[in-house]
Amino acid sequence: MSEHDETIACSVGVDDDLGHGAVMPPLYLSANYSFAGFNEKRPFDYSRSGNPTRAQLAEAIAKLERGAGAVITSSGMAAVDLVLSLLPPNALVVVTHDCYGGTWRLLEARAKKQQIRTAYVNLRDSDALGAALRAAPALVWIETPSNPLMRITDIAAVASRAKAAGARVAVDNTFLSPALQKPIALGADFVVHSTTKYLNGHSDVVGGAVAAADAADVTELAWWANCCGVTGAPFDSWLTLRGLRTLHVRIERQQATAAALAARLAALPEVAAVHYPGLESHPEHALARAQQRGFGAMLSFELAPGVDVAAFTRALHRFTLAESLGGIESLVAHPATMTHAAMTPEARQQAGIGDNLVRVSVGLEHPDDLIGDVEQALKAAGRGAA
Ligand SMILES: *Cc1c(COP(=O)(O)O)cnc(C)c1O
């Protein structure tokens, strides 16, 4: 019998404990597990290779992503790197030009060592994608919505063309989570997560996961994760599974608040532009509506000329100036000096990331408090400059 996602999130590992009947799954910190007898290995022998707590988190994420299985890693970056482990020598990786900065840095570092070759492409540009696919890539890397401009890539369209060209397809699903987007159902081979963000949702764990559509890929990913020792810690897995129980109610409330905030921002004179896929003015609104189950709780906006960005962030009381996203606490980030500071000003300008751009991760505070706070901070920042 198939279950709804909310039921999966709330039932994996529940009432499974044979020893004491613990309703909530116990945390197995033990590094090693005894053999039942000579040459009689149990399901787990050593926690780098396998751990009961980590296995429960993997099961939950695999089910939510509709994968054959999943591997839990020590960070989102370890999850990205794990997918690269499966590539043949000197493979060409076609990457969305607006991928996460850490992903860009890792790919460039591996390319410099001649372990892979990279080509950065605007995946929304059909001709550019066609040209890139003619170079026979082994992997196409999609990230949608993009950071920080919230542009949407058509996963099904890119995946079918990539597959026709013989490439595998990976989707970084961190910004929406499986609650709002199912890349495997749209044709992806791999789904990558920074579980640090929405899956854990409480900003107290750094972790990652890779779910794969194909069981043979899961086996190979698990082999590499054990080989390189990048599997996630049991306590982190336990916390993340605990956080994931409430994923669906969290993200529904967070995106409702984000939609209200986006609508309000769009009406304010201190704001020049709002980037939120839920707004009808967003260039890929229709695609987001078709491809996603919701528009998510991340948005960015541009301050109007004369509204000082530093003064704006200083005047906020309910938003913490910090990187990361997806937690219960609302955050504000300034991409030009924070998440995208490593790019040259020219590259940022080309990507549409101006000095007046602000990114917001909407948390679980009351919507009126968040909207009121942004309004007063914008007024203060506008006055200061006038
Ligand atoms: C944060 C993030 C990562 C990296 O994850 P870590 O857990 O910080 O290593 C990768 N992709 C996206 C989209 C992210 O937001």
Ligand as a Chemical Component Dictionary entry (heavy atoms), coordinates in Angstrom:
data_LIG
# 
_chem_comp.id                   LIG 
_chem_comp.type                 NON-POLYMER 
_chem_comp.pdbx_formal_charge   0 
_chem_comp.three_letter_code    LIG 
# 
loop_
_chem_comp_atom.comp_id 
_chem_comp_atom.atom_id 
_chem_comp_atom.alt_atom_id 
_chem_comp_atom.type_symbol 
_chem_comp_atom.charge 
_chem_comp_atom.model_Cartn_x 
_chem_comp_atom.model_Cartn_y 
_chem_comp_atom.model_Cartn_z 
_chem_comp_atom.pdbx_ordinal 
LIG C1 C1 C 0 24.143 24.577 1.319  1  
LIG C2 C2 C 0 24.059 24.020 -0.038 2  
LIG C3 C3 C 0 24.957 23.025 -0.491 3  
LIG C4 C4 C 0 26.119 22.559 0.360  4  
LIG O1 O1 O 0 25.696 21.911 1.511  5  
LIG P1 P1 P 0 26.526 21.869 2.890  6  
LIG O2 O2 O 0 25.643 21.063 3.761  7  
LIG O3 O3 O 0 26.715 23.284 3.332  8  
LIG O4 O4 O 0 27.831 21.202 2.596  9  
LIG C5 C5 C 0 24.778 22.517 -1.759 10 
LIG N1 N1 N 0 23.786 22.952 -2.569 11 
LIG C6 C6 C 0 22.920 23.913 -2.184 12 
LIG C7 C7 C 0 21.839 24.353 -3.125 13 
LIG C8 C8 C 0 23.021 24.471 -0.923 14 
LIG O5 O5 O 0 22.168 25.441 -0.552 15 
# 
loop_
_chem_comp_bond.comp_id 
_chem_comp_bond.atom_id_1 
_chem_comp_bond.atom_id_2 
_chem_comp_bond.value_order 
_chem_comp_bond.pdbx_ordinal 
LIG C1 C2 SING 1  
LIG C2 C3 SING 2  
LIG C2 C8 DOUB 3  
LIG C3 C4 SING 4  
LIG C3 C5 DOUB 5  
LIG C4 O1 SING 6  
LIG O1 P1 SING 7  
LIG P1 O2 DOUB 8  
LIG P1 O3 SING 9  
LIG P1 O4 SING 10 
LIG C5 N1 SING 11 
LIG N1 C6 DOUB 12 
LIG C6 C7 SING 13 
LIG C6 C8 SING 14 
LIG C8 O5 SING 15 
# 
